[in-house]
């Protein structure tokens, strides 16, 4: 299961709407940070709350956050990881 998708800001405007469109067809709902939310207008997308990044949803919910670079992505993972099964793609 994937709980959080970190997206580089250079591809966010094109990539995030595609992810939402494809996955919402399968019943996925989303928690997006402000930057990610600015790229979509879909009722399955809700603003992420701080605690959302620490949640293992165990359901069809995906958090999406826009990051500036790999360092910001790694910092996000360090802050919110439980340290047992995280992966970076």
N, C-alpha and C positions, 0 to 999 in steps of 0.2 A: 504494500500500500504506500502511496505517496501522500504525505501530509502538506508539504510546502514546496512550491516551485519558485525558484529564484531566477529572474529573467534580467539579462543585461539591458540597460536602458536604450542601447542603440537599436535593438530589435523589438522592444516592447510594443510600440504602436502597431506593428503588423502582427506580431506573434501572439500577444495576449488575446485579441479578439478571435483568432483562429482556435486557440486552445479552448476558450469559453464556448464557442460555437460547436466544436466537435464533441467536447465532453458533456455539455449540458444536454445533448441528445440522449445521453446514457443516464441521465438523472443526477449528474454531479452538480452540486452547488458550490459556491465560491466565497472566500473571505479575502478581500484584496486590500492592499495598502493604498494610500491616496494616489500615488503615481499610477499604479496598475488600474485602479478604478476609473481614472480619467480616460482610459482607452476603451472602455466598454459601457454600453447602456443595455444591460440585461437584468431582468428581475431575479435571476439566480445568483447575482453578485451582490454581496453585502460588504460594507466597510469592515476591515479587520480590526479587532480590538487587541490590545497588547497581549493578553493571555492566549489569544488564538495561536500565536507562534510557538507556544509551549504545549499545545494540545495534540495528542495522537487521536485523531478523529475516529478511527475504526469504522468509518462510514464513507459515504460518497460526498465528502467535503474536501476541497482543496484550497489551501492558502496560496496566494500569489503575491510576490513582493518584487519590486523593481530595484535592482542594485546597479551602482556605478561601475564596479570592477570586481575582480576576483577577491581582493582583500576585504571588501565590504561583504561579499557573500560568505567568506570564511568567518568573519566576525559574527555575522548573523547566526551561522551554524554553531559557533562556540557559545554564544549567549543562550541559544534555545535548544541545543542538542541534549539528549539524554546519554549520548556517548556510546550507544550500542549498535545502531543499525543505519546510521546516516550514510548517504552516498552523494557524490557530486558528479553531475554529468555536464 
